[in-house]
Amino acid sequence: MDLGTRIKTARKHAGLTQLQLGKLVGLSQQMIQKLESGKADATVSLLDICIETGVSPRWLARDEGEMLDSQPLILNPEIIRRTHEELDSYYSLLAGKEFDIEADPELFVKAYEYLAKEATIVASGERFDFARWLARVLKGVRDGATSEDAGTVDRGASRGSAIKASQA
């Protein structure tokens, strides 16, 4: 199934018209129509479409996994905005190219999850450093692992110990 068809499927699953989805994600009905027909690039809009339709970013961007996550992710618009800002700020410096959510939606989700835990990290007295975390994830990717594998390293240890280890 191509990306445009998945966008249309997600929209219909959410019970939205093209006009309604367009208003929710800040696009015109005509642009939604172009996205669904494959006549426009959806890179910037994919995350917003996932949020508004409740579908998995991995499924929408790559047609991998299930359309719906088994446990719905509760999204915070402020953290989504911050995730965009942090990835925009550091990804190009660390990876040598601009971040593309369509090429690596898993990294965006991992970054979102990491930033969502920031309040807990700061409250525990640990130092929060998104750039260092992202560098470790990207190093794992460059060493031949997938971004999913690299993220598993941080998940295996407590957040505090992962951050302390990265500062050593």
N, C-alpha and C positions, 0 to 999 in steps of 0.2 A: 504494500500500500504506500503510495507516495505521500509526501508531506502535506500537500494541499488536501488530499482525501482525509488524512488524519485530523487536520484542522476542522474540516467540515464535520467529521464524525464526532469530534469533541464538542463542537458547537451544538450539534443536534442532541447529543447526550445531555448537555446542560439545559436543553429546552430553550435555546436562544435563537433569535433570528440574526441574520448578518448585521442588521442595523443595531440590534441590542448589544451584540458582542462588540461591534465597533465602538459604541459609546462607552462600554466598560473598559476597553483597552486603549481608548484615545485615537481610534482610526475611523475613517469613513466606511460606510457600507460598501462603497466601490472598492476600497482597499481590501476589505475582508473577502470580497468576491474575487479579486485578483490573487490573493493568497491561496484561496481554495482552488483556484484554477491553475495554480503554479506559475502565474505571470508576474509575481512580485516576490522579493526576498523577505523572508519572515524572521530573520535573525533577531532583530530588536524586539519583536512582538511575541516571540515564543513563550517567554516566561509569563508575561501578562495573560496570554491565552490559557496557559496551564492553570494559573491562579483562578481565573474567572470560570473555567469549565471543570476544574477539579481533576484533570487528568495528569498522569505521570510525565515529567519532563523528558525522561529517557524514551518513553513510548512516543511522545509527540515528535521529538527531534530525530529519533533514529529508528523508530518502529521496533524497539526492543522491549522485552518485558511485558507486563500487563498494562492495559490502558489505565486502570485505576489502581492506586496503591492500596494494599490491604488495610493499612492504617492511614487515615487522612492526616496530612501534615497541616498543622495550624500555622498559618503564615502571618507574619507581622510586617505590615507595609514599611515601617521604619527600618527594619532589619533588611528587607529586600532592597531598599534604596541604598543602605549602607554597603550591602554586599556588592551591588553594582559599582559604587564609588571605590571600594577597596580593590576590587578586581581591576577596574579601569586604572587605578593609581599604580599598582604594583606588578600586574601580570606582564605588561609590555617591558618593564625594566628587567624582570627576572627571566622571562621566556623569549624575549627578543621579538615578539609579535603581539598584536592586539588580541584580547580575549574574545572568543567567538562562542557564545552559548550553544549554538547549533552544533558546533564541532565537539564540545565537551560539556554537555548539560550536567554530568555527574559532578564536575568540579564546582559548578555554581551551587549545586545542592549541598555539597560538602562545606563550601565556604559559608553558605547560609547557616548550616547547622553549627559550625564553629563560632560564627559571630553571635548566634543565638545563645551560646553558652558563655559569652564574654562576661556577662553580669556575674555569673557564678565564679568565674575565674578571678575577676577583680575583687569580689567579696572575700575570697579565700586568701587574699594577700599576694597571689601570684602575679607575675608580670604578663600582661597580654601583648602579644606581638603577632599581628596578622601576617606581616611581611615574612617573618621567619617561618611561620607555619606554611605559608604558600610556597616558599623556597624549598622546604622539605618535601612537600607534595610534588612539586615540579621536578625536583632531583630524582624522586622515585620514578617519575614518568620518563625522564631522560635516560635512566639506567635500564630501561626496557620493561619496566612494570607499567601496568595501566594506572590511570589516576585513581581507580577504585582500589587497586592493590596498595598504592602509596597512602591512601587515606586510612587503610586498615592498620597501618603502623600506629597512628595516633589513637585509634579506637582501642587497640590492645592494651594501652597504658592509660592510667588516669590522666585527665587533662593537665593537672598540675605537674605530674612527672614528665609528661611529654614536653611541656613548655620549659621546665627546668633542664631537661636533657638537651633541648635545642639551644639553650643559652651556654651550655658547657663548652 
